[in-house]
Amino acid sequence: MTRRRLRPDEIELWRRVADTTDRLHPDRKGNDAPMPRPKPQKQAAKARPVESFQIGQPKGTETRPHDLAAPLPDRIGTAPLRMDRKMHQRLKRGKLLPEARLDLHGMTTERAHPRLMSFILKAQGEGKRLVLVITGKGKNRDEGGPIPVRHGVLRHQVPHWLSVPPLAQAVLQVVEAHTSHGGGGAYYVYLRRHR
């Protein structure tokens, strides 16, 4: 925080108050130097003219999205690689076939989360390594209310659920599916070996 300079009337007021007081320790030598004078103030910058506005007129600038997080493909793509690099490249190109698949289309988060947990843990228990989880791309349900709603709730929630316990111990890598397997509406989930 920067300190502002005192105005001349404030300095004068302080001097009048200081003249009416007694020193707390008269035997000490005090600083009797005059207080510094305030610097002259710079002229304020000219205000920008306000554009005319009519009621009912559409706003000129486009609103920014509410989502402050990086786009979903960027977040998944920048995750550290925990599997074999060659296998990862084949996976991204859609060359590997999933051993099982789970379709979460049309489910609520309350129904989808337990289904995802049981599916992943069962697949790992059966020794499967690659499964496909289909979330769909989602519908735009934001009605312009005060709390923004994400486009594709399951699409955003599934990678999070796969990265937290109890599924985090079973999942080695999550990759957005190739277009032949659903593209942005599906995920490849590469599982750890069951021990």
N, C-alpha and C positions, 0 to 999 in steps of 0.2 A: 504494500500500500504506500503510495507517495503522499508526502505531507504537502499541504497547500501553503502558499505564502499568506501572511496576515495582511489585511487591508489597512490603510492608514488610520481609519477610525478605530479599528481594533487595537492597533499599537498605542494610540493615544489613550484609549480606555485603560489598557494595561498599565501604562505609566502612571495614570492618576491613582489606580488601585495600589500600585507598588509604593507610591509616595506616602500613603496613609498607613503603611505597615511598619513594624519594628523588626529588626534582624533577630533571627532565632539564636545565633551565636555572634554577638557583637565583637568579640575579640578576634574572630577570623577575618582575614582579608577577603573581601568579596570581589566579584567581577562587576565593576562599575562601568564597564564599557556600554555605550549606547547600543540598543537593539538595531539590527540591520533594517534598512528601509526595504519595502517590497519592490520587486522588479515591476516595471510597467507591463501591463497585460497586453497580449497580442490581440489583434482584432479577430473576432470569431469568423470561422469560415462561412461563406455564403451558403445558405440552405438551398437544396435542390428544389426546383418548382414541383409542386404536386400535380400529377396529371388529373384531368377532369374525369369524374366517374359518375355514371348514371345508374340508378337502381335497376337491377335486372340485367345489367350488361355483363357478358361473360368475362371471366378473369383472363388476362392476357398471357400470363406465364403458366406453364404446365406444373402441376404439383409433383414433388419428389415422392418416391415410394417411402412407406413407413419402415420397411425392413432395413435395418442397419447392418445386418450380417452380410457377409459375402454371398454371392449366388451359390446355390446348392452344388452345382457341378464343380465349382472352384474349391469349395470346402472339401468335397470328397476327393477331388484330384490332387489336392496338396497334402493329403494325409500321408504319413510316412509309409513306405513300402515295406511290408513284413513278410512277403511271400517271394518265391523265386521270380526273378525279373523276366525270364523267358515265358514262364507260365502266366505271368501278369499280362504280358504283351498279347499272348494267345487269347487270354480271357477278354481283354478289351476289344479285340477284333472279332469276337463272337465265334471263335474256332472251337471252344470247349462246350460240351453239352451239359447242362445242369442235370444232376441225378434226381432232383425232386423240385417241386415248385409249389408255392403258396400264393393264392390270389386273394388279396384283401380289398378288392373293388367294392365300393358301396358300404363298407363297414365303418362304424364309429370308432373313435380311439379306444373307447372302453371295451369293445369287442375285439378289436384288432390286436391290442397289446398282448393279452393272454394267448391268443391263437399263435402269434409270432413266437412267443417264448416257448410254448410247447412244441411247435414245429421245429425250431432251431435245435433245441435240446434233444428231441427225438432223433433228428437227422444226424446229429453228432454221435449219439449213442449207437446208431446203426452203422456208423463208420463212413458216412457220406462226407465228401469233401466240398462239393460245389452244389449250392442250391440257388434257386431263383425266387425272389420275393417280388410279387407284382403289387404295386400300390395304386397305379393309375396316375394320371397327371393332375387330377383334382379339378374341382370347379371353383370359380371365383365367387365366393360367398360374402365378400365385403360389401355391405350395404351403405357404406359411408358413415357409419356410427363413430362414436368417439374412440372406441378401441378397435384398432385395425385387425383384420382376420387374414391370415396367410392364405395364399392360393395353393391348394394341395396340402392339406393338413397332414395326411398320412405320409405323403412324399417327403415331408420335412421331419416327421417324427420317427420314422423307421430307422434312419441312420443313427439318430440319437439313442434310441432304444438298444440298438446293436452295439453301441459303444459304452454302455453302462451295465453294471452287474444286474442280473446273473448272466446275461448273454455275452458280456465282454470276454469272459474266460473261454467261450466256445468259438468266438469269431476271430479269424486271423486278418481278413481284409474285406472291405466293402467297396464294390466298384459299380458305377452306373452301367446298366446293361447295354449291350449292342442293340442297334435298331431292329435286328432280326428277332430279338427276345423282348422287345418292349421299350427300348430306348430310355428316355427320361422318366418313364412311368414304372420302371422296374430296376431291381438291384441284383447283382451277383453277390452272393455271400459265400466267401471261401472259409471253410471251417478248419479248426485245429484238429489234429488227430486225437481220437478219444483214448485216454490211458486208463 
